[in-house]
């Protein structure tokens, strides 16, 4: 988490997680719900909108824009890195 998004997660920038087993492969859609339930500490409306991240949150999967990877439907692979960067700044 970067660009201020880490403050919604107790200021922790990096989380290494092992996701629980489930019948279907994990995708970003499921990951976001897991993050909301397990890591997000405050103000979920600043991170999520509906089932996705809110506008202004850049998502990178293995350093590539998630728009190139299928966004919410991207199937997570072992050792993937997912980065959330807030591009919203107060002034």
Buried (B, 14 or more C-beta within 10 A) or exposed (E): BBBBBBBBBEEEEEEEEEEEEEEEEBBBBBBBEBBEEEBBEEEBEBBBEEEBBBEBBBBBBEEEEBEEBEBBEBEBEEEBEBBBBBEEEEE
